[in-house]
Amino acid sequence: MMVNLEDARVAFNAFPDKTLREWGKEWNMSHENVRLMKIKLGIPTTKKVSYDPLIASEIVEYIRSGKGSLHTPRTFENYKFGKVTFMKWMEKNTFLREAVEQAENEALENKLYPKIKKCATTGEYLPITEFYRDKNTLDGYSVRSKKVVKDNVRKYYYNRHIPEPTVDEKVCAGVPELGLLPKEYFAKSTRNNSGLQTYSKKFHSLYQKYLREESENAFELARVDTLKFFKSLGFKELDAQRS
């Protein structure tokens, strides 16, 4: 909505209690542009609001919660004044200024080293132990809870269906030193991207055998025997292949 200066003058005079933000929302412009219009028209941009300790306390607690700061418009959206008026209160009230500084420090502390956190998916506030570590976030924890992450992985895994192998060769995770092995040595898996199991059939059967026998190092025993099996078929380890 385009508003010319004369129409704006009439509106400002008719509704002197409206805030810059309310005018901006009505006219689809920033409150800074509304402020500049008032300056051009010689109309005061702020209305003197007497210090109210209850309202000041509400704003301090809002800042302490981390939901907003002195510089975010949402901090003052429920009041008939903005940052400028509140900062004037702070200039005249040492106790208020110190309370705001303490609230800002606590909000920053909670953001960097939180004890609880809001899950971005569910909106729940949970203990920080319910989130995985994530070095890419400010507080070092994932934005989604462990439960949500697990549910997403489970949903993706069980909804996936690969009817036939998509590769002709694959590395057996039990004996990666052999490199790529023909797909015939793997059992099918409809939930793996390759359509094949992670371990070769030979490794898997040997590993299960040693587990049943309660061997102390079942994985290593299966690996050694699997290497022997494939070497007997003519396969070589990668280092031997290069030489």
N, C-alpha and C positions, 0 to 999 in steps of 0.2 A: 504494500500500500504506500503510494507516494504522497507525502504531505508537504505542502509549501509552508513558508514561514508564517504567513498571515493566518492560515488555518491552525497552525501549531500554536500561535499566540492565543487564539480564541480558546483552544482546548486547554492550554496551560492555566489560563485565568479561570476557566470554568471548573477545573478539577485540580486545585492547587496542592492537594494532598497526595496525588498520584506520584509514585516513585519513577525515577529514570528507567528502571528495569521494566516496570509495568507499561510505560509508554513504548519502550522498545519492543516489547512483546506484541503490543497492539498494532504497532506500525511496521513490524517486521524489520527492525533495524537494531543495531547495537545500542546499549545504553550510553556509550561514549558519543555516538552521533546525536543522540537526544540531548546530551549535556552541551554539545557544541551549538545546537540550535538555540538552547536557552541563553547561552552566552551572547549569540548574535542578536537575540531579541532583548537583551538586557534584563533577563529574568533570573533571579537567584537559582543556582543549580542544586542547592541543598537547603533543606529546611531545618532550622535548629531544633534538635531533639534533646530534651533534658536527660541527664544521666539516670539510668534505671538499673539499680544493682541486681535485680532479679533477671532482667534481660541480659545484662552483662555476664552473669553467672551461667545462663543457658548457652551463650555463645562460647564461653571458655570451655564448658564441658563438651560442646560439639567439636571444638578444635582438639580437645584431649582424646576424643574417640577416634580421631584420624579420618573422619568423614569429610572434613574440609579444613581450610586454613584461613588466615587473614586475607589471602589473595584469591580465594575461590568465590565466585558469585553465590553459589548455593549456600554458603555459610549465612548469608543475610537475606535469603529469598523470602523468609517468613516475617520480615520486619520492615517497617516503614522508613528505613534508613540503610546506608551501606557502609563500606569500609572506611570512607573518609570520616563519617561521624563517629564511628567506633574508635578510630585511631585518635580522634580529638579527645574522646573520653580517656583513652590510655595516657595521653600527654598530661592530663590534669589529675590523673589518679595513679599514683605509684603502685598501690596494691594491685590494681587491675593489670597494669603493665607487667608486673612480676608474675601474676597468675597466668597471663597469656604465654609468657616465655616458658614457664614451667609446663604448661599444657602442650606447647609445641615440642618441647624436649621429650616429654613422655610419649607423644604420638609418634615421634621419630624412633624412639627406643622400641616401641611396640611393633613398628613397621620393620625394623632391622632385625630384632630378636623377639619375634612373637611367641606367646605361650598358647594362643588359640588363633585360628585362621578360618576365614570364610571360604567354603568350596565354591569355585566359580560356576559349577554345574548345578548343584543342589541348593546353594544358598545357605547351607548349614554352617554354623560355627562349631568347629571341632578342635580338640587338642592338637597341637602342632605335630605330635607323634603319629597322627593319622594321615600325614602327607609325606610323600617321597621327597628326598633331597633333589634340588634342581639348581645348578650353578648359574643358570640363565635368568633367575628371578632376583629381585632386590633382597628378599629375606632368605634366599637359599633353599626355598621349598616350592614344590609344584603348586600350581594354582588349583588343581583338582585333587580330591582326596584319594587315598589308596583304593578305597572301595569303588569309586567311580572309574579309576584307571583299570582296575581288575575287571570290572563289569564290561567296560568297553572292549578290552582285549578278548575276554571270553565270548562276547557277542560277535566280534569280528572273526574269531577263530572258528566258532561253531556254525556260523552262517556261511563260511567258505566251503566250497565243494569243487574239488579238482578231480574229475572222473578218470582222467588218464594222465600219465607222466608228461610233463612239458619239456623235459630235457632228455638227452640220450646218455649223458654222463653226469656223475655227481661225486663229490668228495665225501668219504665216510668220516664223520666227526670223530670216530674212535681211532682211526688210522690216517690222519690227514697227510702224513708223510708219503703216502702212496699216490697222492694226487687224484685226478679224475678216474673213476671206475665206471664201467658200463652199467647202464640202468638195470640190467638183468640181475645184478647182485644185490638189489634193494627191493624191499617189499613196497607195495603201493601205499600211499597215504592221501586221502581226499582232502586233508586239511593243511597240507604243506604246499607252498607255492610251486614246488617242483613236481608235486604229485608222487613223491617218493619219501620213504622214511629217512630220518636223520642219520641213522646208523645202517650199515650193510647188514644183510640177513645173517652172515657168518658172525660178525662181531656181536650182534644182538643175541644170538643163540648161545654163544660162549659166555657172554656177560651174565645172562640169566642162569646158566649152568653154575657158574662160580658163586653167584648170589645164593642159590639154593644150597650150595655146599658150605655157605657162611665163610667163604674165604676172606681174609683180611683186606686184600687189595684186588677185588674182583675186576675192576676196570683195567688195571695194568696187566693182569693175567690174560684177560680177553684180548687186549691190544697186542700182546706178544704173540699169542696163538694165531690171531687174525693175520698178522704180518707174515708168519710162517706159511699160513694157508695160501695167501695170495702170491707169495714168492715162489711157492711150489708150482703155481700156475704160470709162472713166467713174468709176473709183475715186479717192478723194481721201485725202490724209494726214489723220490725226486732228485736227491743229490746224486745217486748212482746213475740216474737217467741223463743228467747233465754231463757227467764225465764219460 
